[in-house]
Amino acid sequence: MNNAVATPAPNTNPYFNEAQWLQVLFLLVDTQAWLQQLQEELIWQLPVKNRKKLLRKSWYLSVKALAHILERHYYKVPRHPLASKFTLPIPAIATAIRDAHLQPPAPVPDSELLQRVWDTGAPVGYDTTGRTVTVLTVIADATGEIITAFPGIIDL
């Protein structure tokens, strides 16, 4: 049995251009900050009351996560026909995701992620079996960054 620890190969590039590398680094940081600002401005355009609650550090809905949720779970986007689908308008989906934060987090089985399951009391869509459901599940990491949300509960 080989218990040796792999060590990374040293950078043997004799042509490392520090000035150019720093320019690219700062360009990437500035671009990332600009994209973050655009993302937050896009969320602010949603006609949702208290939308700033979607951008809290403890409950954060990124545009990447929102795009995933809508691509996979919005009834008007037919890309994933076997997935559960929201039948609410987009602002109502965002509102339901925002309000799910009030539910206690529970671990997702066999994962480090957390789920919040909320029964809204009104239909939100249909689950993977086609049944109309009033429950939505929001999956987030331990820091509160939302990964996905869908109508129904996790199928085990």
Buried (B, 14 or more C-beta within 10 A) or exposed (E): EEEEEEEEEEEEEEEEEEEEEEEEEEEEEEEEEEEEEEBBEEBEEBEBEEBEBBBEEEBBBBBEBBEBBBEBBBBEEEEEEEBBBBBBEBEBBBBBBBBBBEBEBEEBEEEEBBBBBBEBEEBBBBBEEEEEBBBBBBBBEEEBBBBBBBBBBEEE
